[in-house]
Amino acid sequence: MGIQVTSAESARAALDLGVDYLVCQGTEAGGHVQANSPLLETLPKVLDEAKLTPVIAAGGIGNGADIRGRLSAGASGVMLGTRFVATRENSAHQEYKDALLKADKGNTVLTICFDGGWPNATHRVLRNGTFIRWDAAGCPPVGKRPGEGDVVATRPDGRTVLRYAVVMPLASFTGNQLLNCALYAGEGVGFVRDIPTAGDLVVRLWKECVAAG
């Protein structure tokens, strides 16, 4: 059993539950973000609590040099999310993958914009039309958001995805506003410049990691 932690206190609570490993997340992460501090600020505190329990570093990691750095800092392993969205096997829509190819970390934002079904949960996404309109309007609450209720995508079974939903666009979705869905991306998105197979990417990342030593 592994539990995501973001502080010495949450690490201690997880260890008290008998966790087998910890996942230490930093605010650089894409998707839903529990963290409130950068990874390299939190990681030493979590490692101090963990003792012999393995700690996996997560958040903003995009290349082999990043992997080497987190391992050198004491992590037993790393987790990469955004980089593996842009692989051939991933079920994300091609338009979403193409958006990742063009982005860098400055195009991401930590926000509560896409809260449909999960209110007040912070997440890191690419700045897109939905976020820009909401931000320009002063980040209004549910019921007062611009374009609220708009259909931005349709699932294969005909169910619709509304603006501000937590759903990312999958390959099976249709519609001409797919890029107005939640486009989850961490700060490591700047290293996404191609869409390889997952296997080829693992080999490349490990070669980069070894070379960085």
PLY file of the C-alpha trace (Angstrom):
ply
format ascii 1.0
element vertex 213
property float x
property float y
property float z
element edge 212
property int vertex1
property int vertex2
end_header
0.00 0.00 0.00
1.29 3.43 -0.92
-0.07 6.78 0.24
0.57 10.20 -1.26
2.00 12.67 1.26
2.94 16.33 1.13
4.53 17.06 4.52
6.30 15.49 7.47
2.97 15.35 9.29
1.12 13.54 6.53
4.09 11.16 6.13
3.94 10.34 9.83
0.20 9.67 9.62
0.71 7.36 6.64
3.50 5.48 8.39
1.26 4.98 11.42
-1.18 3.19 9.09
1.52 0.69 8.10
2.16 2.01 4.60
4.62 0.07 2.41
5.85 3.17 0.57
5.21 6.90 0.39
4.64 9.10 -2.66
5.96 12.58 -1.95
4.16 15.10 -4.18
5.22 18.68 -4.92
3.17 21.57 -6.24
4.82 21.13 -9.66
2.60 18.09 -10.30
-0.12 17.97 -12.92
-3.63 16.75 -12.28
-5.11 17.09 -8.81
-2.53 18.50 -6.43
-2.62 17.95 -2.70
0.79 19.57 -2.16
1.36 23.12 -0.95
5.18 23.20 -1.27
7.66 22.44 -4.08
8.92 18.87 -4.23
12.55 19.53 -3.30
11.39 21.52 -0.28
9.15 18.73 0.97
11.18 15.66 0.02
13.90 15.98 2.72
11.26 16.33 5.44
9.39 13.26 4.21
12.62 11.27 3.93
13.49 12.13 7.53
10.16 10.71 8.67
10.26 7.70 6.35
13.55 6.25 7.60
13.73 2.85 5.82
10.32 3.14 4.12
10.76 3.83 0.38
9.77 7.28 -0.84
8.71 7.93 -4.44
9.17 11.52 -5.67
6.43 13.06 -7.83
5.75 16.43 -9.40
7.23 18.24 -12.39
9.65 15.46 -13.36
10.11 15.34 -17.13
13.52 13.99 -18.12
16.38 11.77 -17.01
18.28 14.58 -15.34
15.24 15.27 -13.15
15.06 11.58 -12.28
18.74 11.54 -11.34
18.30 14.62 -9.19
15.41 13.16 -7.21
17.22 9.84 -6.72
20.34 11.69 -5.61
18.20 13.61 -3.13
17.26 10.31 -1.49
14.12 9.13 -3.26
13.85 5.40 -3.99
12.06 6.08 -7.26
10.08 8.67 -9.19
6.65 9.03 -10.75
6.07 10.78 -14.09
2.52 11.58 -15.17
2.41 14.30 -17.80
5.32 12.88 -19.81
3.47 9.58 -20.21
0.22 11.23 -21.31
2.12 12.08 -24.48
2.81 8.47 -25.46
1.20 6.41 -28.19
-0.48 4.02 -25.78
-2.13 6.72 -23.66
-5.89 7.07 -24.09
-5.80 10.89 -24.16
-7.21 12.63 -27.24
-4.66 13.57 -29.90
-5.58 17.25 -29.57
-4.68 17.08 -25.87
-1.35 15.41 -26.66
-0.62 18.03 -29.33
-1.32 20.78 -26.77
1.25 19.20 -24.44
3.82 19.20 -27.25
3.47 22.96 -27.66
3.45 23.89 -23.98
6.06 24.71 -21.36
5.72 25.08 -17.59
4.71 28.71 -17.97
1.55 27.52 -19.72
0.39 25.63 -16.63
-1.59 27.00 -13.71
-2.52 25.73 -10.25
-6.22 26.44 -9.88
-9.67 25.31 -8.75
-11.28 26.18 -12.10
-12.25 22.65 -13.16
-14.22 21.61 -10.12
-17.25 19.87 -11.60
-17.88 16.93 -9.28
-14.90 17.75 -7.04
-15.32 21.25 -5.54
-12.34 23.18 -4.16
-9.79 20.51 -5.16
-6.68 22.24 -6.53
-5.24 20.98 -9.80
-2.59 21.96 -12.33
-3.75 22.29 -15.94
-2.81 24.04 -19.16
-4.24 27.52 -19.50
-7.03 27.14 -22.07
-10.13 29.00 -23.18
-12.20 27.86 -20.21
-9.60 28.92 -17.64
-8.83 32.25 -19.36
-12.52 33.27 -19.47
-13.07 32.24 -15.84
-9.90 34.00 -14.66
-10.76 37.18 -16.58
-14.19 37.19 -14.93
-12.58 37.21 -11.48
-12.77 33.47 -10.78
-16.50 33.49 -9.98
-18.14 30.62 -8.06
-20.44 27.91 -9.35
-23.55 29.39 -10.90
-21.82 32.57 -12.07
-19.04 31.20 -14.28
-18.88 32.21 -17.98
-20.06 29.50 -20.32
-21.25 27.31 -17.48
-23.38 24.52 -18.86
-21.73 24.58 -22.30
-21.11 21.15 -23.82
-17.41 20.86 -24.66
-17.22 17.16 -25.55
-19.37 14.08 -26.09
-18.55 10.57 -24.90
-19.03 7.50 -27.12
-22.24 6.59 -25.27
-23.70 10.03 -25.97
-23.19 11.49 -22.51
-21.94 15.06 -22.62
-19.01 16.70 -20.84
-19.73 20.20 -19.59
-17.34 23.10 -19.26
-15.61 23.07 -15.82
-15.91 19.28 -15.47
-12.90 17.43 -14.07
-12.83 15.19 -17.15
-9.84 15.30 -19.51
-10.49 14.71 -23.24
-10.04 11.07 -24.21
-9.39 9.66 -27.67
-12.97 8.39 -27.82
-14.49 11.85 -27.24
-15.92 13.96 -30.06
-16.68 17.65 -30.43
-15.09 20.90 -31.57
-14.31 22.26 -28.09
-12.17 19.44 -26.73
-9.38 21.84 -25.79
-11.79 23.58 -23.41
-11.82 20.44 -21.24
-9.45 20.09 -18.30
-5.97 19.64 -19.81
-3.99 18.32 -16.86
-0.26 19.04 -17.06
2.61 19.39 -14.62
5.55 21.76 -14.83
7.58 19.03 -16.55
5.47 19.57 -19.67
8.31 21.58 -21.22
10.18 18.31 -21.81
7.33 16.87 -23.89
8.45 17.32 -27.48
7.44 14.03 -29.11
5.00 11.16 -28.70
7.01 7.93 -28.44
5.87 4.53 -27.27
5.92 4.14 -23.51
8.62 1.49 -23.78
10.90 3.68 -25.88
10.36 6.55 -23.46
11.38 4.44 -20.45
14.59 3.41 -22.21
15.36 7.02 -23.16
14.67 8.37 -19.67
16.91 5.78 -18.04
19.75 6.51 -20.48
19.38 10.20 -19.68
19.37 9.42 -15.96
22.57 7.37 -16.18
24.26 10.00 -18.36
23.35 12.72 -15.84
25.43 10.92 -13.19
0 1
1 2
2 3
3 4
4 5
5 6
6 7
7 8
8 9
9 10
10 11
11 12
12 13
13 14
14 15
15 16
16 17
17 18
18 19
19 20
20 21
21 22
22 23
23 24
24 25
25 26
26 27
27 28
28 29
29 30
30 31
31 32
32 33
33 34
34 35
35 36
36 37
37 38
38 39
39 40
40 41
41 42
42 43
43 44
44 45
45 46
46 47
47 48
48 49
49 50
50 51
51 52
52 53
53 54
54 55
55 56
56 57
57 58
58 59
59 60
60 61
61 62
62 63
63 64
64 65
65 66
66 67
67 68
68 69
69 70
70 71
71 72
72 73
73 74
74 75
75 76
76 77
77 78
78 79
79 80
80 81
81 82
82 83
83 84
84 85
85 86
86 87
87 88
88 89
89 90
90 91
91 92
92 93
93 94
94 95
95 96
96 97
97 98
98 99
99 100
100 101
101 102
102 103
103 104
104 105
105 106
106 107
107 108
108 109
109 110
110 111
111 112
112 113
113 114
114 115
115 116
116 117
117 118
118 119
119 120
120 121
121 122
122 123
123 124
124 125
125 126
126 127
127 128
128 129
129 130
130 131
131 132
132 133
133 134
134 135
135 136
136 137
137 138
138 139
139 140
140 141
141 142
142 143
143 144
144 145
145 146
146 147
147 148
148 149
149 150
150 151
151 152
152 153
153 154
154 155
155 156
156 157
157 158
158 159
159 160
160 161
161 162
162 163
163 164
164 165
165 166
166 167
167 168
168 169
169 170
170 171
171 172
172 173
173 174
174 175
175 176
176 177
177 178
178 179
179 180
180 181
181 182
182 183
183 184
184 185
185 186
186 187
187 188
188 189
189 190
190 191
191 192
192 193
193 194
194 195
195 196
196 197
197 198
198 199
199 200
200 201
201 202
202 203
203 204
204 205
205 206
206 207
207 208
208 209
209 210
210 211
211 212
